[in-house]
């Protein structure tokens, strides 16, 4: 599931082709063919049982993946917004903004340079955590009006919440158990199609080929974006990296 979409589709097509050819050989050319023919008579609607389960599992999994991607984008956007807010507030109220800007730069540098790679494995960066703690200490220790300090601290709290959400999504996806269930049910559906086509090999292969095409398309598309922060279709850190130019290290 970590492959590019074309490679993933080819791998799935290969696996389902091998299974289809094996089932056809087992039913019509192997020494067990005579025993397999004794199972003739399974009605075609029987295929609807595993096929329906496959469709339901694929639907639920797709919803999880799209929702995770939506929340992943929102987390990065919120993180950028709070960092921008911290900069604007510190610059517009007459305090020494350089200290806060340096802390913001260090945090963004740690996130973009270290944490984004760590998130590919569902981990966080200790350096980013330390930089965020320093930013929090810098804001909370600033000698400014209490009301203004509360506004800065609220922005830091929202920043920490956005980062926690980003890390939670990176650690929760992909869910291999859900994908295993989808693939197993897909293979079981192939077996069901073979069982309902024991009369001739060509109709059996055609039925499995049609189902394989119908299954490979959604599996490949959804799996290609299953992990929002991991290649090949990872959410880029560009939104945060652009802040490095706005908050140069001094």
QUITANOR-V201032 format. One line per field, one symbol per residue. ss: DSSP state (h for helix, s for strand, l for the rest). psi: psi as a letter, one per 30 degrees, with the letter a starting at -180 (. if undefined). A space follows every 50 residues. Layout:
BEGIN
ss: ???
psi: ???
END
This chain:
BEGIN
ss: llllhhhhhhhhhhhhhhhhhhhhhhhhllllhhhhhllllllhhhhhhh hhhhhhhhhhhhhhhhhhhhhhhhhhhhhhhhhhhhhhhhhlllllhhhh hhhhhhhhhhhhhhhhhhhhhllllhhhhhhhhhhhhhhhlllllhhhhh hhhhhhhhhhhhhhhhhhhhhhlllhhhhhhhhhhhhhhhhhhhhlllll hhhhhhhhhhhhhhhhhhhhhhhllllllllllllllhhhhlhhhhllll
psi: fglleeeeeeeeeeeeeeeeeeeeeeffflfgeeeeffgkfkkefeffde eeeeeeeeeeeeeeeeeeeeeeeeeeeeeeeeeeeeeeeffgggljfeee eeeeeeeeeeeefeeeeeffggllkeeeeeeeeeeeeeeffkilkeeeee eeeeeeeeeeeeeeeeeeeeffkljfeeeeeeeeeeeeeeeeeeefigek eeeeeeeeeeeeeeeeeeeeeeffgejfgklfhkklgeeeeffeefikk.
END
